[in-house]
Amino acid sequence: MEFNAIYVIVAREFKKFVREKSRLISAIARPLVWLFLVGAGMSRLVAPVGGVSYMQFIFPGILGMTILFSSMFSSISIIWDKEFGFMKEILVAPVSRTSIVMGKALSGTIISTIQAVIVLALFPFLGLKLGILNIIGVILICTTVSFSISAFGIVLATFYESYESFSVIMNFIIMPMFFLSGAMYPVKLLPEILKFIAKLNPLTYGVDALKHAISPLATGPMGPDFNVFIDIGVIIAMSVVFVLMGGKAFERKG
Amino acid sequence: MPIIKVENLVKKFGNVTAVNDVSFNVEEGTIFGFLGPNGAGKTTTINILCALLSPTSGKASIDGHDCAKESALVRKSIGIVFQDTTLDKDLTAEENLIFHAYLYNVEKSERQKRVDDALKFVDLFGRKDDLVKKFSGGMKRKLEVARGLIHRPKVLFLDEPTLGLDPQSRTNLWEFITELPKKHNVTIFMTTHYMEEAEVCNDIAIIDNGKIIAGGSPAELKKIIGGDVIYLKTKDNLKAVDEVKKALNVDASVKDGEIFISTIKGDACIPDIIRTLGDSVLSVRLQRPTLNDVFLKLTGKAIREDESSGADTIKEEVRAYRRRHQS
């Protein structure tokens, strides 16, 4: 592993992220729209269960969404780098493929976590009471989930050559991942076939872990679906698998 | 001591053979020109030398390191300027170079100095804080050459360095490139399909359809032509060729709609030709041999004529093959 290379890959992404104000604004606007437009509307239809309102129920899911979109976009920038040639500059350098994947995954992790923390700051407006330990727990989970989704995005990005494929990824991967993650409705209430797909979705376990951290006492449909240790175990295992897969995918030579 | 050694290199993409049994050596500190039409196998050869592609068979080495097996060492000792720009347009000139310095693990104490020197070398120091997207094509290309030198490579690859540049920036870039071996103690390996640009090379290899068809210094290659060339257009080229051959005992043939006569003393030969053919002569021009003539003589076609047809089909096939085998 080349730490200078990892550092500079992260620094480049971060610099570009800070420079593109519109990207940050739209990244923050999306969760707000879902939380306050969809969430507020649905609250009229869905009564609170066990002291958890619908807006409170979807809050972990909205954090998950923030992470999903920003980690995926960050990783998909690999396709842009390929299209505009910059990836070649990285690939001809004496840098191992694992370092490149680590650099890209860490970029996605940092950028997503920052956005998730901004969204997390809204919790008092939803009537949630989080102690300092809950907040630290939420941030740690966000970081791990960001890393695993970024690594997943990198594996995905290695399969695509041009940015036309972007809308395919958006419609057929990112949106279904969001809806089948337990973000908007509990996994346990899904029909069997969808429940099965939800269990294969890496984001499901992230959202579930966030539910544990945000509403630890909630039970029933508004509560978490899985054991918190299973959630964390799956997230970590997936991070490792996706990073290794990404490294392998980058090594392929024609 | 040759710094680049290529022996019997072969690269196949499916049933397309892009590089077919290619061998050559490049001496340290020289400018080596790799010439050929688009799709001849130049870029594929470069990609193998840069350890981006593995060869189907054969051997390539740079500075004693095997390109297929010691890719990390090979990558450390080379710099590359690709055909298409590989700068990040959303970063500044300086940021692009800093990125490179980190990527190649340039020592911390050296980093800023080397970046500043590189920017000064290409006269872009004053614009170091401008985003690269504001730069012209010529400026970008120079910045890329400067970037390629930051880690002090032994060999600098330039793949069609002047492609897409206007004539003025092209001349400008050439002056700059010819100074590199002395100033930076680097060997230049460049490809081009502009024959006139290859005149600055110490050595040249001409590649066509994946095979090396000639090699040597520009002067040696021009000897293949055997002196001057007279281009002649007449009312009936085929008939005129026979007449000229019979009357003057010279080597003449019709290529690309012109009669192509190679002779030792061209200027003295023209009056004889006109006397022989009389009224049927439409135009005559005398040319001292260029590398373009060499290519024409060796392959029977001008180097740029099949740019759009055959070459692009091969490129397309290669791309399609690589896409299939990557995903």
Boltz contact constraints between the chains, C-beta under 6 A:
constraints:
  - contact:
      token1: [A, 4]
      token2: [B, 102]
      max_distance: 6.0
  - contact:
      token1: [A, 4]
      token2: [B, 105]
      max_distance: 6.0
  - contact:
      token1: [A, 5]
      token2: [B, 103]
      max_distance: 6.0
  - contact:
      token1: [A, 8]
      token2: [B, 99]
      max_distance: 6.0
  - contact:
      token1: [A, 8]
      token2: [B, 102]
      max_distance: 6.0
  - contact:
      token1: [A, 12]
      token2: [B, 99]
      max_distance: 6.0
  - contact:
      token1: [A, 16]
      token2: [B, 90]
      max_distance: 6.0
  - contact:
      token1: [A, 85]
      token2: [B, 84]
      max_distance: 6.0
  - contact:
      token1: [A, 85]
      token2: [B, 85]
      max_distance: 6.0
  - contact:
      token1: [A, 85]
      token2: [B, 86]
      max_distance: 6.0
  - contact:
      token1: [A, 86]
      token2: [B, 86]
      max_distance: 6.0
  - contact:
      token1: [A, 86]
      token2: [B, 88]
      max_distance: 6.0
  - contact:
      token1: [A, 88]
      token2: [B, 82]
      max_distance: 6.0
  - contact:
      token1: [A, 88]
      token2: [B, 86]
      max_distance: 6.0
  - contact:
      token1: [A, 89]
      token2: [B, 86]
      max_distance: 6.0
  - contact:
      token1: [A, 92]
      token2: [B, 50]
      max_distance: 6.0
  - contact:
      token1: [A, 92]
      token2: [B, 80]
      max_distance: 6.0
  - contact:
      token1: [A, 93]
      token2: [B, 103]
      max_distance: 6.0
  - contact:
      token1: [A, 94]
      token2: [B, 72]
      max_distance: 6.0
  - contact:
      token1: [A, 94]
      token2: [B, 75]
      max_distance: 6.0
  - contact:
      token1: [A, 94]
      token2: [B, 76]
      max_distance: 6.0
  - contact:
      token1: [A, 159]
      token2: [B, 327]
      max_distance: 6.0
  - contact:
      token1: [A, 252]
      token2: [B, 326]
      max_distance: 6.0
  - contact:
      token1: [A, 253]
      token2: [B, 53]
      max_distance: 6.0
  - contact:
      token1: [A, 253]
      token2: [B, 54]
      max_distance: 6.0
  - contact:
      token1: [A, 254]
      token2: [B, 53]
      max_distance: 6.0
  - contact:
      token1: [A, 254]
      token2: [B, 322]
      max_distance: 6.0
  - contact:
      token1: [A, 254]
      token2: [B, 325]
      max_distance: 6.0
